[in-house]
Amino acid sequence: MVNLFDTYDAAAALEILFTPGPTPISYFTYANNLWNALIDRANGQTTAIYEVLERSEKTALNTYVKESYDAQFGSGPDGWDNLARKWNKALFGNLKANFIAIHAWRDKVARVEDESTKFVLPNRFLFSLAERPPMTIAGLLIMVQPASPIVKARTQNLLTVIKEASETHVAQIEASKTTHSTGGDVGDRRHRPT
């Protein structure tokens, strides 16, 4: 950012109460008034002005780094496991597979759209879709009313994610049954003389 003037730092330097709320139309006027008050208070001394500009520069250098998404374990403040625990939901079987897939979809879409995950798909809808997976776009839209514009634009994609999660879970169960019934990778079970 170039020529950033942080109004909080100016208000703090002037020792006045910072009010976090000028309307967007009055931002310029608000900042201009603070700047003029700072110049008046400085009374020819540029130290206060430079301190505010230096603090504003440091503010501009701050970056926000969103936590990475841990799809496997769902850990972290925004992880699926943490959310399920907060809502006191036991996740197992198809419910868990659906929940993890929908949660990952929501996180990915929120990052792409630079929106809150809860704006993309509120938690109550995430749980509803995981518990009672819809089979059609119409069914999905009924379950997420009022649907965010992002969900409306991506209903087919979300429905595909839900269906694939269910299909993958069923395939894993079938593979597990086959492995258990044939003995799997247990090794050679023939009797060997000692």
C-alpha positions in Angstrom: 0.0 0.0 0.0 1.2 3.5 -0.8 0.5 6.5 1.4 -1.4 4.6 4.1 -2.6 6.8 6.9 -4.0 4.8 9.7 -6.7 6.7 11.5 -6.3 4.6 14.7 -2.6 5.6 15.0 -3.5 9.2 14.5 -6.3 9.1 17.1 -4.0 7.4 19.6 -1.3 10.0 19.0 -3.8 12.8 19.6 -5.0 10.9 22.7 -8.6 11.1 21.6 -11.2 8.4 21.7 -11.0 6.3 18.6 -14.4 5.6 17.1 -14.3 2.7 14.7 -17.1 3.7 12.5 -17.1 6.5 10.0 -19.4 5.7 7.1 -17.7 4.8 3.9 -18.6 8.1 2.4 -17.0 10.1 5.2 -13.7 8.1 5.4 -11.8 10.8 3.6 -13.2 13.6 5.7 -12.6 11.6 8.9 -9.0 10.9 8.0 -8.5 14.5 6.7 -9.8 15.9 10.0 -7.5 13.7 12.0 -4.5 14.6 9.8 -5.2 18.3 10.3 -5.6 17.9 14.1 -2.3 16.0 14.2 -0.6 18.9 12.3 -2.2 21.5 14.6 -1.2 19.5 17.7 2.4 19.0 16.4 2.8 22.8 16.4 5.8 22.8 14.1 7.2 19.6 15.6 7.3 16.9 13.0 8.1 14.0 15.4 4.4 13.2 16.1 3.6 13.2 12.4 6.5 10.9 11.6 5.6 8.6 14.4 2.1 8.2 13.1 3.3 7.7 9.5 5.8 5.1 10.8 3.1 3.2 12.7 0.9 3.4 9.6 3.7 1.9 7.5 4.1 -1.0 10.0 0.3 -1.5 9.8 0.5 -1.7 6.0 3.2 -4.4 6.3 1.0 -6.7 8.3 -0.3 -9.6 6.4 -3.1 -12.0 7.2 -2.3 -15.6 6.6 -5.3 -18.0 6.9 -4.6 -21.4 8.4 -4.1 -24.2 6.0 -6.9 -26.7 5.7 -6.3 -30.1 7.4 -8.7 -32.4 5.6 -7.3 -35.6 7.0 -7.7 -34.9 10.8 -9.9 -31.8 10.8 -7.8 -30.1 13.4 -7.5 -26.4 14.0 -10.0 -23.7 14.8 -11.8 -24.1 11.4 -11.4 -27.9 11.1 -14.2 -30.3 10.6 -13.4 -32.2 13.8 -13.5 -29.1 15.9 -16.8 -28.0 14.4 -18.4 -31.4 15.0 -17.2 -31.3 18.6 -18.7 -27.8 19.1 -22.0 -29.0 17.8 -21.8 -32.2 19.9 -22.1 -34.4 16.7 -20.7 -37.9 16.6 -19.3 -38.5 13.1 -19.1 -42.0 11.7 -19.8 -43.9 8.5 -21.5 -42.1 5.6 -22.3 -39.1 7.8 -18.6 -38.6 8.5 -17.6 -39.0 4.8 -20.3 -36.5 3.7 -19.5 -34.1 6.5 -15.8 -34.0 5.7 -16.4 -33.6 1.9 -18.9 -30.8 2.3 -16.8 -29.1 4.9 -13.7 -29.3 2.5 -15.9 -28.0 -0.4 -17.1 -25.0 1.8 -13.6 -24.2 2.9 -12.2 -24.3 -0.7 -15.0 -22.2 -2.1 -14.8 -19.6 0.7 -11.0 -19.2 0.0 -11.6 -18.9 -3.8 -14.5 -16.4 -3.3 -12.7 -14.6 -0.4 -15.8 -15.0 1.8 -16.6 -16.4 5.2 -17.2 -20.1 5.3 -20.4 -19.4 7.2 -21.6 -17.1 4.4 -20.9 -19.7 1.8 -22.7 -22.4 3.7 -23.9 -21.9 7.3 -23.0 -24.7 9.8 -26.7 -25.8 10.2 -26.9 -26.4 6.4 -23.6 -28.3 6.4 -24.9 -30.7 9.1 -28.3 -31.0 7.3 -26.7 -31.9 4.0 -24.3 -34.4 5.7 -27.1 -36.1 7.7 -29.6 -36.3 4.8 -27.7 -36.1 1.5 -29.9 -34.7 -1.2 -30.2 -36.6 -4.5 -31.2 -33.7 -6.8 -30.4 -30.0 -7.2 -33.9 -29.1 -6.3 -33.6 -31.2 -3.1 -30.3 -29.5 -2.2 -31.7 -26.0 -2.7 -34.8 -26.8 -0.5 -32.4 -27.9 2.3 -30.3 -24.7 2.3 -32.9 -22.0 2.2 -32.1 -19.2 2.1 -29.2 -20.3 -0.1 -26.2 -18.0 -0.6 -25.6 -16.7 -4.1 -22.4 -18.8 -4.0 -24.2 -22.0 -3.3 -26.9 -21.2 -5.9 -24.1 -20.7 -8.5 -22.4 -24.0 -7.5 -25.3 -26.4 -6.7 -24.2 -29.0 -9.3 -20.7 -29.0 -8.0 -21.8 -29.3 -4.3 -24.2 -32.1 -5.3 -21.4 -33.9 -7.1 -19.2 -33.6 -4.0 -21.9 -35.1 -1.8 -22.6 -38.0 -4.2 -18.9 -38.8 -4.6 -18.4 -38.8 -0.8 -21.2 -41.3 -0.4 -20.0 -43.5 -3.3 -16.4 -43.5 -2.1 -17.6 -44.5 1.4 -19.7 -47.4 0.0 -16.8 -48.5 -2.1 -14.5 -48.5 0.9 -17.0 -50.6 2.9 -17.2 -53.1 0.0 -13.5 -53.3 -0.3 -13.2 -53.9 3.4 -15.8 -56.7 3.3 -13.9 -58.3 0.4 -10.6 -58.1 2.2 -12.0 -59.6 5.4 -13.9 -62.4 3.7 -10.8 -63.6 1.6 -8.4 -63.2 4.4 -6.8 -60.1 2.9 -3.1 -59.6 3.5 -2.8 -62.0 6.4 -0.2 -64.1 4.7 -0.1 -67.8 4.0 -2.4 -69.6 6.5 -1.4 -73.2 5.5 -0.3 -75.4 8.3 3.5 -75.7 8.3 5.2 -78.4 10.2 7.4 -77.3 13.0 
